[in-house]
């Protein structure tokens, strides 16, 4: 009887081992498919800017450099693109900032004429917020809310 029980236990152990390895194989196959699906899906979201940049598209290089201007490698990449496209690329990169600064200057001049202009105050709030000057932006928002409390 004891031999029968030992044989039965050995058969159960073999059965559990086989089932365990099948579960492992199944999980492994599922993980491989999940990895491949995730890899394929994420590869479809790579920014088209990168491909334009690789293909020497000057406009995409300008767009790229505008977005990375706070990174440590910015100066090196700027010089590399300056060698490829010429010095006009620097003008194009900073053109957007120069336009914003000109808009701020014009709105501040209008504000001296009418210091209670809700639209001018709110416009200055938005421009300073885009520039990253939150203190100045919040000051203009506060002043705009004093004129029109319905501003959010």
C-alpha positions in Angstrom: 0.0 0.0 0.0 2.9 2.3 0.8 4.4 1.7 -2.6 1.2 2.6 -4.2 1.0 5.9 -2.3 4.7 6.7 -3.2 4.0 6.0 -6.9 0.8 8.0 -6.7 2.8 11.0 -5.1 5.5 10.7 -7.8 2.9 10.8 -10.6 1.2 13.8 -9.0 4.6 15.6 -8.7 5.4 14.8 -12.3 1.9 16.1 -13.3 2.3 19.3 -11.3 5.8 19.9 -12.8 4.4 19.4 -16.3 1.5 21.7 -15.6 3.8 24.3 -14.0 6.1 24.3 -17.0 3.1 24.6 -19.4 1.9 27.6 -17.3 5.4 29.1 -17.4 5.6 28.5 -21.2 2.1 30.1 -21.6 3.1 33.1 -19.5 6.4 33.5 -21.4 4.6 33.5 -24.7 2.1 36.1 -23.5 4.9 38.3 -22.2 6.7 38.1 -25.6 3.5 39.0 -27.5 2.9 41.9 -25.0 6.4 43.2 -25.5 6.1 43.0 -29.3 2.7 44.7 -29.2 4.0 47.4 -26.9 7.1 47.9 -28.9 5.2 48.2 -32.2 2.6 50.5 -30.7 5.1 52.9 -29.2 7.1 53.0 -32.4 4.1 54.5 -34.1 4.1 57.5 -31.7 7.6 58.7 -32.5 7.3 62.3 -33.4 7.4 63.1 -37.1 9.7 66.0 -36.1 12.5 63.5 -35.6 12.2 62.0 -39.1 12.1 65.5 -40.6 15.1 66.4 -38.5 17.0 63.4 -39.7 16.1 64.3 -43.3 17.7 67.8 -43.0 14.5 69.7 -42.9 15.5 73.2 -41.6 12.0 74.1 -40.3 11.9 70.9 -38.2 15.5 71.6 -36.9 14.3 75.1 -35.8 11.3 73.6 -34.1 13.4 71.0 -32.4 16.0 73.6 -31.2 13.2 75.8 -29.8 12.0 72.9 -27.7 15.3 71.9 -26.3 16.8 75.3 -25.5 16.9 74.5 -21.7 18.9 71.2 -22.1 22.7 71.1 -21.5 23.4 69.8 -25.0 21.5 72.7 -26.7 24.6 74.8 -27.5 26.4 71.8 -29.1 23.3 70.9 -31.2 22.8 74.5 -32.1 26.4 74.8 -33.4 26.0 71.6 -35.4 22.9 72.9 -37.1 24.5 76.3 -37.6 27.2 74.5 -39.6 24.5 72.6 -41.6 22.1 75.5 -42.3 24.1 78.6 -41.7 23.7 81.5 -39.3 20.1 82.2 -40.3 19.0 79.3 -38.1 19.7 81.3 -35.0 17.5 84.1 -36.2 14.7 81.7 -36.9 15.0 80.1 -33.5 14.8 83.3 -31.6 12.2 84.9 -33.9 9.3 83.6 -31.9 10.8 84.9 -28.6 11.5 88.3 -30.3 7.9 88.5 -31.5 6.6 87.7 -27.9 8.9 90.4 -26.5 7.6 92.9 -29.0 4.0 92.0 -28.2 4.7 92.5 -24.5 6.3 95.8 -25.2 3.3 97.0 -27.2 0.8 95.8 -24.6 2.8 97.5 -21.8 2.7 100.7 -23.9 -1.1 100.4 -24.2 -1.3 99.8 -20.5 0.3 103.1 -19.8 -2.5 104.8 -21.8 -5.3 102.7 -20.1 -4.1 101.0 -16.9 -7.5 99.4 -16.4 -7.8 97.6 -19.8 -8.9 94.1 -18.9 -7.9 92.6 -22.2 -4.5 94.2 -22.2 -3.9 93.0 -18.6 -5.1 89.5 -19.5 -3.0 89.4 -22.6 0.1 90.3 -20.6 -0.8 87.6 -18.1 -0.8 85.0 -20.9 2.4 86.2 -22.6 4.3 86.3 -19.3 3.0 82.9 -18.5 4.3 81.6 -21.8 7.7 83.2 -21.0 7.8 81.3 -17.7 7.6 84.4 -15.5 4.9 83.3 -13.2 5.3 86.1 -10.7 4.8 88.8 -13.4 2.0 86.8 -15.0 0.1 86.4 -11.7 0.5 90.1 -11.0 -1.2 90.9 -14.3 -3.9 88.3 -13.7 -4.6 89.8 -10.3 -4.9 93.3 -11.8 -7.2 91.9 -14.6 -9.4 90.3 -11.9 -9.6 93.6 -10.1 -11.1 95.2 -13.2 -13.3 92.2 -14.1 -13.9 89.6 -11.3 -15.4 87.1 -13.8 -12.0 86.3 -15.3 -10.9 82.8 -14.4 
